[in-house]
Amino acid sequence: MKPYLVLYVPVIHDGYRQLFRTYEKKVAGLYILGASLIHEHKYLVREIRALPPNDVCAILRATTRFPFIKMLGRRHIHALRDTYIITADEQITHRIAKQYFRRSRVRYVKSFLRWDEGSIDTKVPTKYDRTSRAKNDRLLMQMARREAEKSSDWWRHVGAIVPLRSNLLVAHNEHVPSEYAQYAHGDIRDFIPAGTKSDVCSAIHAEKNLVAQAARDGIGLLGRSLYVTTFPCSDCARVIAYAGIKQCFFGGGHASFDGVGVLKAYGVELIFVK
């Protein structure tokens, strides 16, 4: 049985075009989420970039080769129960699958529908204490990078991990209260040059997210190690220092303002993981 492709498509750009080309000959048809399903997620009611779903369907019928393209609304969603569905790995499709497709086989695909790291200038900081090629450090950094993939931030994906005795504390940078907040209200980072003013952001940084989780759950961070995919901004450096973390392993990025100085002043060892 061929699967159906089910997508939330507010705009049509190159990320979606590549996804369409990958699956237009592999699926039984394409369903575009209609307004009745989209607006169940209240933060999408005022999606500033969104085309009407009817217009999206019309454009795709003229430009793609799917066997059929239909708009999927709440009234007709029962037609996809007990089927095989492919969809994008994002918040709205996870929620809809959990609510409506519990008996269906659902496969989530990674696709850069919102974010492109090519627009970011990443440089390895020059001031760190040592380099690590240890197997465990590289494994934890890989896990942090997988966590970073969960972020919906337009400008950068960051993952952070603190190993505990029996488990891991993990976090990524995310918009609050919803991953779609920047689409409903706009993203202030659109007006700030890349690599500057990292404290001005509509998302909570991964490091702050992790420290907040630890505080909420009563987990002490004194003397622990932090693994983060991108070198902390100066604001996060202060949070890390005050949390008592003593080792900061990082996989890339650049040091801005006084981040390195703050961490070093509080005795945090900086380790670049290759």
C-alpha positions in Angstrom: 0.0 0.0 0.0 1.4 3.4 -1.0 1.5 6.0 1.7 -0.1 9.4 1.6 1.9 12.6 2.1 0.2 14.9 4.6 1.7 18.4 5.1 1.2 21.8 6.6 2.2 24.2 3.7 1.8 27.8 4.6 4.2 29.0 1.9 5.9 27.3 -1.1 9.7 27.6 -1.1 12.7 25.5 -2.1 12.5 23.3 1.0 9.0 22.3 0.1 9.9 22.0 -3.6 12.6 19.4 -2.8 10.2 17.5 -0.5 7.6 17.4 -3.3 10.1 16.1 -5.8 11.2 13.4 -3.5 7.7 12.0 -2.9 5.5 13.0 -5.8 6.0 9.6 -7.5 6.2 7.6 -4.3 2.9 8.4 -2.6 -0.7 7.7 -3.4 -1.6 11.4 -3.1 -0.9 14.7 -1.2 -3.1 16.1 1.5 -2.7 19.8 2.5 -3.9 20.7 5.9 -7.0 22.9 5.7 -8.0 25.9 7.8 -10.2 23.8 10.2 -7.1 21.7 11.3 -4.6 24.5 11.2 -6.6 26.8 13.4 -6.9 24.1 16.1 -3.4 25.3 16.8 -4.3 28.8 18.1 -0.9 30.4 17.3 -1.4 29.8 13.6 -4.7 31.7 13.4 -2.7 34.9 12.5 0.2 33.2 10.6 1.6 36.3 8.8 3.2 34.4 5.9 0.4 31.9 5.1 -1.4 31.4 1.8 -4.9 30.1 1.9 -4.8 26.3 1.7 -7.1 26.4 -1.4 -4.5 28.6 -3.2 -1.7 26.2 -2.1 -3.6 23.3 -3.6 -4.2 25.1 -6.9 -0.5 26.1 -7.2 0.7 22.5 -6.5 -1.8 21.0 -9.0 -0.2 23.1 -11.7 3.4 22.6 -10.7 3.7 19.0 -9.3 2.9 15.5 -10.4 1.1 14.0 -7.5 -1.6 11.5 -8.4 -4.0 13.8 -6.6 -3.9 16.9 -4.3 -6.6 17.5 -1.8 -7.2 19.8 1.1 -7.7 18.0 4.4 -10.3 19.3 6.8 -11.7 18.1 10.0 -14.8 16.7 8.3 -12.9 14.4 6.0 -9.9 13.4 8.1 -11.5 10.0 8.9 -10.6 8.9 5.3 -6.9 8.7 6.4 -7.4 6.5 9.4 -5.8 3.0 9.3 -3.5 4.2 6.4 0.2 4.8 6.0 1.1 8.5 6.3 4.3 10.4 5.6 4.6 13.9 7.1 7.1 16.5 8.2 8.7 16.3 11.6 7.2 19.4 13.1 4.9 20.3 16.0 1.5 20.7 14.1 1.8 17.4 12.3 2.9 15.6 15.5 -0.2 17.0 17.3 -2.6 16.1 14.4 -1.2 12.6 14.1 -1.5 12.0 17.9 -5.1 13.2 17.8 -6.4 11.8 14.6 -4.1 9.1 13.3 -3.5 6.9 16.3 -4.4 3.8 14.3 -2.3 4.8 11.2 1.3 4.1 10.5 3.0 7.6 10.6 6.5 8.3 9.4 8.1 11.7 10.1 10.7 13.0 7.7 13.4 15.5 8.4 13.2 18.4 6.0 14.6 21.9 6.1 11.3 23.6 5.5 12.1 26.6 7.7 15.8 27.0 8.3 19.0 27.1 6.4 22.4 27.0 8.2 24.1 28.3 5.1 23.0 31.8 6.1 25.0 31.6 9.3 28.7 32.3 9.6 30.1 29.7 12.0 33.7 30.0 13.2 35.6 27.9 15.7 36.6 30.0 18.7 40.3 30.5 19.1 40.4 30.7 22.9 39.7 27.4 24.5 41.6 25.2 26.9 41.9 21.9 24.9 40.5 19.8 22.2 38.8 16.4 22.8 38.6 13.5 20.4 37.4 11.1 23.2 34.8 8.7 22.0 32.4 9.5 24.8 32.7 13.3 24.2 32.0 12.8 20.5 29.0 10.6 21.2 27.5 13.1 23.6 28.1 15.9 21.0 26.3 13.8 18.3 23.4 13.4 20.7 23.4 17.2 21.3 23.3 17.7 17.5 20.3 15.3 17.2 18.6 17.3 19.9 19.4 20.5 18.0 17.4 19.2 15.0 14.2 19.6 17.0 14.5 23.4 16.9 12.2 25.4 14.6 14.3 28.5 14.9 14.9 30.2 11.5 18.5 31.3 12.3 20.3 28.6 14.3 19.7 25.1 15.7 21.4 24.5 19.1 21.3 21.4 21.3 22.6 21.1 24.9 23.1 18.1 27.1 24.2 17.7 30.8 25.1 14.1 31.7 23.6 13.0 35.0 24.3 9.8 36.9 21.5 7.7 35.4 20.2 9.8 32.5 20.7 13.0 30.5 19.3 16.5 30.8 18.6 17.7 27.2 17.3 20.9 25.7 17.3 22.8 22.4 16.5 26.4 21.5 12.8 26.9 21.0 10.2 29.6 20.5 7.8 30.2 23.4 4.9 29.5 23.8 4.9 27.7 20.4 7.4 26.8 17.7 5.2 28.8 15.4 5.3 32.0 17.5 7.7 33.7 15.1 5.3 33.1 12.2 2.3 34.6 14.0 4.1 37.6 15.4 7.3 37.9 13.3 10.9 37.2 14.3 12.9 40.1 15.6 16.1 38.3 14.3 15.0 39.1 10.8 16.2 42.7 11.4 19.4 42.0 13.2 22.7 41.0 11.4 23.7 37.4 11.8 26.2 36.9 14.7 25.2 40.1 16.5 23.0 40.9 19.5 22.5 37.2 20.4 20.6 38.3 23.5 17.8 39.8 21.4 15.8 36.7 20.5 12.2 35.5 20.5 13.4 31.9 21.4 14.8 30.6 24.7 18.4 29.5 24.1 19.2 25.9 24.6 21.5 26.5 27.6 18.9 28.7 29.4 16.3 26.1 28.6 18.5 23.3 30.1 19.3 25.4 33.3 15.6 26.2 33.7 14.6 22.6 33.5 17.2 21.7 36.1 15.9 24.4 38.4 12.3 23.2 37.9 13.2 19.5 38.6 15.5 20.2 41.5 18.6 19.0 39.7 21.9 20.6 40.9 24.4 21.6 38.1 27.3 22.4 40.4 30.4 20.8 39.1 28.7 19.2 36.1 29.7 19.2 32.4 27.7 20.8 29.6 27.8 19.7 25.9 26.5 22.3 23.5 26.6 22.3 19.7 27.3 26.0 19.4 29.6 28.1 21.7 27.4 29.9 24.2 26.5 33.6 23.7 27.7 36.0 26.4 24.3 36.0 28.1 24.2 32.2 28.3 27.8 32.2 29.4 26.7 34.1 32.5 23.9 31.6 33.2 26.3 28.7 32.8 28.9 30.3 35.1 26.3 31.1 37.8 24.8 27.6 37.6 28.2 26.2 38.7 29.0 24.2 35.6 32.7 23.4 35.4 33.2 22.1 31.9 31.8 23.4 28.6 32.2 21.1 25.7 31.2 22.7 22.4 31.2 21.7 18.7 31.4 25.0 16.8 30.2 28.6 16.6 32.1 31.7 17.5 32.7 33.6 20.8 31.0 37.0 21.1 31.5 39.9 23.4 32.7 38.7 26.9 31.5 35.1 26.9 34.9 33.5 27.1 36.1 35.9 29.7 33.0 35.3 31.9 33.4 31.5 31.7 37.1 31.6 32.4 36.6 34.0 35.4 34.3 31.4 37.0 36.7 28.5 36.4 34.8 26.8 33.5 37.1 24.7 31.3 36.4 25.2 27.6 36.8 22.0 25.4 36.4 21.9 21.6 35.1 18.5 20.5 36.3 17.3 17.1 
